[in-house]
């Protein structure tokens, strides 16, 4: 049976239900939870439900595959095939057959994972994703990247996939920049690129301390923390905060994360990305050097694609910053989740911020901050969480006072092992909340 010849279920209550972010053509799995008089039914889609007008009889408690036929004023669903059975593989094979997709083990596993994680997709998106997965020889990392693209609404194309996969497989940005630096060396034709990379990583200033770009070490940071909440001084010195913000801004400009935007605004700005594109167009990049420069270009493009993802009013942003200048060996990873207000501004009263750090003594550390109605809950993940909790006890009043100074209230600070963060991440992937459904 052709997927476009099946029967319709329509919803007259789309405006009130939370499924307004679904797109026309997307396929989802739902269960009939309640039959209502006048041929109505409540259909459960993951953690959400929609009251729908039935145009064909459905069975109470049964699950079906639905395709979104319209997602404007009213959501209209088309039932794909018959009710689903208990054999998940048979259900997956049936759906692949209705879409005319060859049921290879790779295709079955990928589609099953999409359904299990409740990620909506269109028929064309699935076919393109499976084609790209096949070209990547079924790599688990490739499958993970493709699922992430579909979940976040990123266009499924070979160029975008290559950029995101390149970013995923190359490790940290700092290590890639250092690798490219070593490879191009002091070659005269690439001198400008060499200087830009050196400046970004801090390689050009190692061994010296410049006034405008001092190294932010753990010891210096501790000396800039106010030892007493009663002194009235800021939580951190202005110099430290300004240095960090300045480094973020310089990183965005230097890498070229705003390259296309600047071109659209008529600004001819020089950046690492613009240099890489120029080298590529001129044919300078040859041999092994060509591969490394191409990898860096893909990595930067991948960073751009993941930097801001919007789903309706919800927004997810992430930024990867080489932090050698700040006294850290690896990148700082910043993640932000929030929503836009009616005026388009980001709501600072309801959001989530996450920092991923590799510290010299504390090693891998994650700081997860949830803000609701300007009340802040902080969770610090670290393998030495008990010791860290004891060491930072004296700093909590300082943190609370500093936040109060900017009209935020600290509700709690807790410390957990990194294994707990991994457990939480897996749970969120199994039971995603649509709207803010991006994992950090």
Secondary structure, DSSP 8 states (H G I E B T S, - for coil): --GGGS-EEEETTTTTSTTTT--TTEEEEEEEEEEETTTEEEEEETTEEEEEEESS---TT-EEEEEEEEESSSEEEEEESS---S-HHHHHHHHHHHTT----HHHHHHHHHHHHTT--EEHHHHHHHHHHHHHTTT-HHHHHHHHHHHHHT----HHHHHHHHHHHHS--HHHHHHHHHHHHTT-GGGHHHHHHHHHHHTGGGTT---STT----HHHHHHTB-S-TTS---SB-HHHHHHHHHHHHHHHHHHTTTHHHHHHTT-----HHHHHHHHHHHT---HHHHHHHHHHHHHHHHHHHHHEEEETTEEEEEEEE--GGGT-SS-EEEEEEEEE-TTS-EEEEEEEEEEEEEETTTEEEEEEEEEETTEEEEEEE-TTHHHHHHHTGGGHHHHHHHHHTTT-EEEEEEEE-HHHHHHHHHHHHHS--TTS----
